[in-house]
Amino acid sequence: MVDKMNERRNEILIKIIRYAIAVPFFSGGIVFISQEKILPGILSILIGIILTPAIEDPIESKLNFLSLSFLRFIVILLLLMAISATLSL
């Protein structure tokens, strides 16, 4: 019973951390778009969407074919590289 309670706490803590990371990407995307940097803005908002548990959890429950946390990490890394490449132009 203690293990279940600790597991639940860990899940809640992970969700809070993911929201805390997603919010700056959403706001950064809006700032990029307001500065007429459309592509980095859209990519930043996409990272925020990927990190948001409310959006990602239903997708993860439907797709159980591989570790989605690893796939999520790869996609976010690629999007960050794309943002940095478009900002340097």
C-alpha positions as CSV (number, residue, x, y, z in Angstrom):
1,M,0.0,0.0,0.0
2,V,2.9,2.4,0.8
3,D,4.4,1.5,-2.6
4,K,1.2,2.4,-4.4
5,M,1.0,5.7,-2.6
6,N,4.6,6.5,-3.4
7,E,4.1,5.6,-7.0
8,R,1.0,7.9,-7.2
9,R,3.0,10.7,-5.7
10,N,5.8,10.2,-8.3
11,E,3.3,10.3,-11.1
12,I,1.8,13.5,-9.8
13,L,5.3,15.1,-9.4
14,I,6.2,14.1,-12.9
15,K,3.1,15.7,-14.3
16,I,3.7,18.9,-12.4
17,I,7.3,19.0,-13.7
18,R,6.1,18.4,-17.3
19,Y,3.5,21.2,-17.0
20,A,6.2,23.5,-15.6
21,I,8.4,22.8,-18.6
22,A,5.6,23.0,-21.1
23,V,4.3,26.4,-20.1
24,P,7.6,28.3,-21.0
25,F,7.6,26.6,-24.4
26,F,4.0,27.7,-25.0
27,S,4.7,31.3,-24.0
28,G,8.0,31.3,-25.9
29,G,6.2,30.1,-29.0
30,I,3.7,33.0,-28.6
31,V,6.6,35.4,-28.3
32,F,8.4,34.0,-31.4
33,I,5.2,34.4,-33.4
34,S,4.6,37.9,-32.2
35,Q,8.2,38.7,-33.3
36,E,7.3,37.3,-36.8
37,K,9.4,34.2,-36.3
38,I,6.6,31.9,-37.3
39,L,8.5,28.6,-37.7
40,P,10.3,28.7,-34.4
41,G,7.1,29.7,-32.7
42,I,5.1,26.8,-34.1
43,L,7.9,24.4,-33.2
44,S,8.1,25.7,-29.7
45,I,4.3,25.4,-29.3
46,L,4.6,21.8,-30.6
47,I,7.1,21.0,-27.9
48,G,4.8,22.4,-25.4
49,I,2.0,20.2,-26.7
50,I,4.2,17.1,-26.6
51,L,5.2,17.8,-23.0
52,T,1.6,18.5,-21.8
53,P,0.4,15.4,-19.9
54,A,-3.3,16.2,-20.7
55,I,-2.6,15.8,-24.4
56,E,0.2,13.2,-24.3
57,D,-1.3,10.7,-21.8
58,P,-4.3,9.7,-24.0
59,I,-1.9,9.2,-27.0
60,E,0.4,7.1,-24.8
61,S,-2.4,4.9,-23.7
62,K,-3.4,4.1,-27.3
63,L,0.2,3.5,-28.5
64,N,1.9,0.8,-26.5
65,F,4.3,-0.4,-29.2
66,L,7.5,1.1,-27.7
67,S,8.8,3.3,-24.9
68,L,7.1,6.6,-25.6
69,S,9.3,8.5,-23.2
70,F,12.3,7.6,-25.3
71,L,10.4,8.6,-28.5
72,R,9.2,11.8,-26.8
73,F,12.8,12.6,-25.9
74,I,14.0,12.1,-29.5
75,V,11.2,14.2,-31.0
76,I,11.8,17.1,-28.6
77,L,15.5,17.0,-29.2
78,L,14.9,17.1,-33.0
79,L,12.4,20.0,-32.6
80,L,14.9,21.9,-30.4
81,M,17.6,21.5,-33.1
82,A,15.1,22.7,-35.7
83,I,14.3,25.8,-33.6
84,S,18.0,26.6,-33.1
85,A,18.7,26.2,-36.8
86,T,15.8,28.5,-37.8
87,L,16.8,31.1,-35.3
88,S,20.3,31.3,-36.6
89,L,19.1,32.3,-40.1
